[in-house]
Amino acid sequence: MKLYEFAPTRSIRARWTLQELGVAFDAVTVNLPAGEHRRPDFLAVNPAGKVPVLVDGDLVLTESVAIALYLGENYGGGAFVPRDPRLRAHLDRWLLFTATELEQPLWRISRHTAIYPEDKRLPADVALARDEFTEMAKVLDQHMVEREFLVGNSVTVGDFVLAYTLDWAQLVGLLDRLPRLEGYMLRMYDRPRAPMRIKDAFASVRRAS
């Protein structure tokens, strides 16, 4: 199995799932700042030019949530994906909530503060995105009252996906008034097989450059 990744990105979700499962894999770093994601050899793997990409035999799979679900369902006896249809429905619900309601405003913040050229950044959209994230994070916060895990009574791939997203939110100062979510995120990253946090992954990239 092979994972194409770049340390600080949503590759963390795929790596986290692999590490929790104890599945052996070859890590292939795709240096985004150096433009390696636009090289023909990588575009042949993922025409979208994005990481992560999982290659498992003849399966080539993109999108971090899809990768986490695939791994959780097909390795480790399915321990990280509920078999009960109702619990699985709730897992899907919160994975989609994370990707659409939480991650989408975080992307807008990143684009308009760091990714886009300065002349294309919209500071007003950053403020809107911060408000939108906070509103939806409060919904999640209520869901997590007296819960240790996102769904059911044991860890699932949903926890790996969500913890990464909340770590991203903390980086931009959006968990300061949500101690329950911050505590949950920190507990997830305290797991023995958890990956580096985003800030440490950025530091590792700087050290390597």
Secondary structure, DSSP 8 states (H G I E B T S, - for coil): -EEEE-TTSTHHHHHHHHHHHT---EEEE--TTTTGGGSHHHHTT-TT--S-EEEETTEEEESHHHHHHHHHHHSGGGTTS--SHHHHHHHHHHHHHIIIIIHHHHHHHHIIIIIS-GGG--HHHHHHHHHHHHHHHHHHHHHTTT-SSSSTTS--HHHHHHHHHHHHHHHTT-STT-HHHHHHHHHHHTSTT----HHHHHHHHHHH-
